Amino acid sequence: MASQRSIFIVCSEGGVNPYIRELARGYRNNGCKVDCGVKQFYSAPLNYDVLHLQWPEALTDWKEPSLDEIEKISGCLIQWKKSSIVVGTVHNLYPHAKSYSHAWEKLFQLIYTNVHGLIHHGQKSIELLNDLVPGTEKIPNAVVPIGNYSCYPNSISKSDARKKLGLLSSEFVFLCFGNIRSIEEQEFLFGAFRKSNVSNKKLLIAGQIPGGNRNAIRSWIRSHITQSFICHDRAILEEEAQDYFNASDIVVVPRLRTLNSGVIPLAFQFIRAVIAPEYGDIGELIEDTSNFTFDPLRQQSLVEAMESAAQSNVNEIGNKNKLIADTWDINQLAKKYIIFIDSLESSSPYHAT
């Protein structure tokens, strides 16, 4: 492989989530030439040393694929593997907020079984993927954290952030940051919040709630959890994130069947404790760092986690989380990716199919 590696990341570098932009920056800071996009994937073969796949859904513009599209993607992968090292990051086992249809199953299996190596954000991901997708147990793996999102601005104080959002200093604020992906997640979170015995509690929602009749949904929220919430039902800009995280006492991640969440390292970066499900890489990370977990099959466990968090020194946990986040520098993580890619090249010629 050339001393200056050329890497094509199969996802747009733009968008609200800066994950791809940060990954590209890490690669570039390690001397790599990097391009990002999706259309170029279908122009295979191109002259890149490495093809780095991300979310399978990105290949079909986040829409359920047709069988013809899956065949086309398969043909492109065969061509890429003749001239490039092909690696994939396992962000998720199932599509975002969509039912797991046969077409989605075929696409995910195609991507995860037609690479030279897989990158995971936790050890649990390897176990779950091997159980779900036959053939992946033969593929080399590397475990590398998501990153710390240090690109986010962070200059506003807690008191100023609360004033900006209309929150009182006496309130204990649970932040739900990012989109709530389903009605099930919404009811799980709101029901637990309503039942929790926490003095001066407030639920701050920063992100889009499930589609449909949003006025009806807001009415449902008000009737179920009274006025102890603020709901900013929209995409939150990068520069706005600091307002929400710094105004909060703790971050709650109401995912019910999600392998990873970028909200967790983001919360760590903002010196916040986290409540998250004991599932996948999320559960592995939260349990290893003395944060708060809940059983995604049992709403009462989230109630108990909320109550426990409100009685704990969340500031101390947040400080420990920040020390962990500081070890997730994107330049160091990209270096780990490169070492893994080099091991794939040395152990198996990348022209193999």
Secondary structure as GFF3:
##gff-version 3
##sequence-region A 1 353
A	DSSP	beta_strand	6	10	.	.	.	ID=ss1
A	DSSP	alpha_helix	19	29	.	.	.	ID=ss2
A	DSSP	beta_strand	33	37	.	.	.	ID=ss3
A	DSSP	three_ten_helix	39	43	.	.	.	ID=ss4
A	DSSP	beta_strand	50	53	.	.	.	ID=ss5
A	DSSP	three_ten_helix	56	60	.	.	.	ID=ss6
A	DSSP	alpha_helix	67	83	.	.	.	ID=ss7
A	DSSP	beta_strand	85	89	.	.	.	ID=ss8
A	DSSP	alpha_helix	102	113	.	.	.	ID=ss9
A	DSSP	beta_strand	117	120	.	.	.	ID=ss10
A	DSSP	alpha_helix	123	132	.	.	.	ID=ss11
A	DSSP	three_ten_helix	136	138	.	.	.	ID=ss12
A	DSSP	beta_strand	141	143	.	.	.	ID=ss13
A	DSSP	alpha_helix	158	165	.	.	.	ID=ss14
A	DSSP	beta_strand	172	177	.	.	.	ID=ss15
A	DSSP	alpha_helix	183	195	.	.	.	ID=ss16
A	DSSP	beta_strand	201	206	.	.	.	ID=ss17
A	DSSP	alpha_helix	214	225	.	.	.	ID=ss18
A	DSSP	beta_strand	229	232	.	.	.	ID=ss19
A	DSSP	three_ten_helix	238	240	.	.	.	ID=ss20
A	DSSP	alpha_helix	241	247	.	.	.	ID=ss21
A	DSSP	beta_strand	250	252	.	.	.	ID=ss22
A	DSSP	alpha_helix	263	269	.	.	.	ID=ss23
A	DSSP	beta_strand	273	277	.	.	.	ID=ss24
A	DSSP	alpha_helix	280	288	.	.	.	ID=ss25
A	DSSP	beta_strand	292	294	.	.	.	ID=ss26
A	DSSP	alpha_helix	299	310	.	.	.	ID=ss27
A	DSSP	alpha_helix	314	325	.	.	.	ID=ss28
A	DSSP	alpha_helix	330	347	.	.	.	ID=ss29
###
